[in-house]
Amino acid sequence: MITFPTASVFPPLPLGGMPLSDLQKEVMALKKEKDAIILAHNYQCEDIQGIADYVGDSLGLAYKAAAAQQSTIVFCGVHFMAETAKIVNPGRRVLLPDMEAGCSLADSCPAEKLAAAKAANPELYVVAYINCSAAVKALSDVIVTSGNASKIVNRVPADRPILFVPDQNLGRWVSSKTGRAMQLWPGNCYAHVQFTPGALLRAKAAHPGAPVVAHPECTEAVREMADMVCSTELMVGWCREQSAQTIIITTESGMIHRLRREVPGKTFVAAPTDRCSCNECKFMKMNTLVKVRDCLRDGLPEIIMDEKVRLSAELPLRKMLEWSK
């Protein structure tokens, strides 16, 4: 008999939230001593989110990184995110708790293959999802996040053919929202494509009446089952506005930690996959609170970038930040 995993349920937090652990207090003291700011993505572990100065999506993190005044930025996310912080704020030291924290989506678009595609068709206007390497950003015309992609694509000159890299699922969703035809790079986020219609149906059956919110990196079949498709940042406001007390969250399960803090009194259900009850990104979870403490203490590992690449990557990133205002 085949058994399927049931969804993980996250009930409301107790009043007052969770007290800081001794390790969290140690990290907070080191942060002050080292003149550091800690930026954490929504998919980080709960104990890291609890000591971060800012928790958000890629767009919000890019703005915070650009504006950071502290001498050191500790970026709790994956490698391309820490690179982005260095690109927009080169005068600061940028630390990544685990240098091996990569991204399957970023890996799907090697810079040399993108360069070959541009050489074959010089008219292409390259719109790059921020989930890509600095080398790919340097080859792009503008960067987007899931929260601003439609707005940015609408500003691309109408007479230019668009190549959207590297996430084909996000690209297809943006194309449907904007009406712009785009060539789609054949990449995807390994974590988001593990969500399936069957697993989502089981979650809906177990929680009748619970609305579903999904990230646009999910497949089209999953997106069509959702009541709302949006970036992680927009999920916060959307969940707050729902009258339902239970909501099914179809993205990496770390997002639920932030939702429980910012949308109190509601129960959040982590949409399962066919293999697990709580979908986690193995790369995001390579960062741990111990590694955050160690990188603050030791000043390593540090993001070092070729200045020529950084300058080339900064142009489309700055364009994104300007066009997003």
C-alpha positions, -999 to 999 in steps of 0.1 A, spaced: 0 0 0 14 34 -10 13 60 18 17 98 12 31 123 36 7 146 53 13 184 54 31 199 83 8 222 104 22 253 121 -3 267 147 -1 303 160 29 312 181 24 318 218 20 354 229 53 371 232 69 348 206 100 326 213 127 336 238 162 340 225 186 311 230 221 315 245 236 310 210 213 337 196 223 361 223 260 353 215 253 362 178 236 394 188 266 405 209 290 396 181 269 415 156 273 447 177 310 441 183 318 435 146 296 464 133 276 440 112 241 438 98 224 404 94 202 400 63 181 368 61 160 354 33 125 342 41 136 306 36 161 306 64 157 286 97 136 301 124 166 307 148 184 327 121 153 347 112 150 355 150 183 374 151 183 390 117 180 428 113 159 422 82 140 392 68 126 394 33 126 384 -3 153 390 -29 140 425 -38 138 438 -2 172 422 6 188 440 -24 175 473 -11 187 467 24 221 455 12 225 486 -10 216 509 19 236 491 46 260 514 66 276 488 87 311 476 78 300 440 74 270 424 58 263 388 69 240 374 43 220 344 54 208 330 21 225 314 -9 256 324 -29 240 345 -56 222 366 -29 255 374 -11 270 382 -45 241 406 -51 249 424 -18 285 428 -28 275 441 -63 253 469 -49 275 477 -19 311 470 -28 326 490 1 312 466 27 326 432 35 300 405 27 301 372 45 281 341 37 279 316 65 283 286 42 301 292 9 286 260 -5 251 273 -2 243 274 -39 211 273 -60 200 247 -86 182 275 -105 213 296 -108 234 265 -118 210 258 -146 222 289 -165 260 289 -170 273 323 -181 291 308 -211 259 293 -225 241 326 -221 269 344 -238 266 319 -267 228 326 -270 234 363 -271 261 359 -298 237 339 -319 209 366 -316 223 400 -307 188 416 -306 178 396 -275 169 416 -245 180 395 -216 157 397 -185 174 377 -157 157 365 -126 178 376 -96 184 339 -89 215 337 -111 252 342 -108 270 375 -109 285 365 -143 250 360 -157 238 393 -143 268 409 -161 254 396 -194 219 408 -187 199 439 -196 178 440 -165 173 419 -134 139 410 -119 125 393 -88 93 374 -85 78 405 -69 86 430 -96 90 408 -127 58 418 -144 64 455 -137 99 453 -151 90 433 -182 63 459 -191 91 485 -194 112 464 -219 111 481 -253 83 465 -274 105 460 -304 130 438 -286 127 400 -283 130 389 -247 150 360 -234 139 353 -198 165 334 -177 168 311 -159 134 301 -144 109 289 -171 80 286 -146 84 322 -134 89 333 -170 58 316 -182 38 332 -154 52 366 -162 44 362 -199 8 353 -190 5 384 -168 21 409 -192 11 395 -226 48 397 -237 60 367 -257 94 355 -243 119 329 -250 123 309 -218 155 294 -205 150 257 -195 157 261 -158 137 256 -126 140 256 -88 143 220 -77 124 226 -45 94 244 -61 89 218 -89 85 191 -63 50 205 -54 24 185 -74 -13 188 -80 -19 155 -63 -1 165 -31 -19 198 -31 -52 181 -35 -45 160 -4 -36 191 16 -68 208 5 -88 177 15 -72 176 49 -80 213 55 -113 221 39 -119 257 30 -82 267 35 -71 290 7 -38 282 -12 -11 307 -20 17 296 -43 50 310 -55 53 315 -92 84 292 -94 58 264 -90 47 246 -121 17 259 -141 -4 229 -130 1 239 -93 -3 276 -99 -37 270 -115 -49 253 -82 -39 283 -61 -61 311 -49 -32 334 -52 2 333 -69 27 358 -57 62 365 -43 70 356 -7 68 393 3 33 397 -11 23 365 7 25 383 40 -1 409 32 -23 385 13 -24 361 43 -31 389 66 -62 399 46 -77 365 45 -107 357 67 -97 321 68 -79 310 99 -59 283 81 -39 289 50 -19 265 28 16 278 19 31 264 -13 67 275 -12 98 267 8 86 260 44 109 286 60 85 312 49 61 300 75 83 312 103 79 348 91 42 344 85 37 332 121 54 362 135 38 388 112 4 373 108 -4 362 143 -34 341 153 -35 320 121 -25 285 113 -2 279 84 0 246 65 32 237 46 21 223 13 36 188 10 52 171 -19 48 135 -29 79 127 -9 79 149 22 55 168 44 75 200 47 94 211 16 128 226 24 156 239 1 187 219 10 209 249 0 191 275 21 193 251 51 231 248 48 233 280 68 230 274 105 231 296 136 265 281 145 279 290 111 265 326 115 283 329 148 315 315 134 315 338 103 309 368 125 337 358 149 362 349 121 353 373 93 350 343 69 339 331 44 339 364 25 325 371 -10 354 382 -33 344 394 -68 362 404 -99 357 442 -102 350 441 -139 323 415 -134 309 434 -105 306 467 -124 289 449 -154 265 432 -130 257 464 -112 241 481 -142 211 458 -147 207 455 -109 206 493 -105 181 494 -133 159 470 -115 160 490 -83 152 522 -101 124 507 -122 109 491 -91 103 524 -72 
